[in-house]
Amino acid sequence: MAMDAEARPMIKRFNLSWKGPLNPRLPMMLYVGKHKKSVINLITSGECSRFMVDHIGTQPAVLSTHLAIDTLSPDIIINPGTAGGFIKANASVGDVYLGHPQVCYHDRRINLPGFKEYGIGHYPTYQSDIIAEKMNLKTGVVTSGSSLDYTPHDLEIMSSYDGIVKDMEAASVAWVAQLYNIPFIAIKAITDLIDGNSPTEEEFLKNLRLASEMLCEKTFQLVDYLTTGE
Ligand code: ADE
């Protein structure tokens, strides 16, 4: 997970213990606990010691995921987080989506033969349609980029693959998971409506707590389902 504020309710709900940095030279933090027979490792990207903010975005997400896989050998990787939604896709603040059938990048424009689709990525998600139906969750393509806002070109690219859940990490986590052939699920709670009238940053800050609570509840159910198949 990228932000500490997003992870707090989850750390409490799963009763996870803080284990310190996943690697002593890097900022990523590890929290560990158990749910039924499964070990739960929650990793946050940690804080930037220069700017005193959380390490959000695509680059820390790659590093966290690689470190997590190398150190913990997970059976499955879940990327919970907050995201922007679209009114045109019937999203409301607090809705929780599973990324399906893929997660993509919307700001890697490489107009060279073969590289266009490579830039977008098209990383598959694990059984998310089946799980979403069982859990009564919305589904949609999660689209990641390195900015909270977007350019008209970003929007065009998102529309080309029906991207309706906009975040800053999922595609990066999915890329590393795919390299290692580990099943990947993105679960995202909506903090702001991209095609609404309010400034994204205001809506995001106003709704971060509520969305993180919704995210926690649904991620708990998701882990329970993956652990028990119920
Ligand atoms: N996280 C929450 N809202 C977002 C948005 N609109 N864009 C990218 N990441 C987000």
Residues whose N, C-alpha, C, O or C-beta is under 5 A from the ligand:
A	BS01	ADE	T82 A83 G84 S147 L148 K166 D167 M168 T191 D192 T200
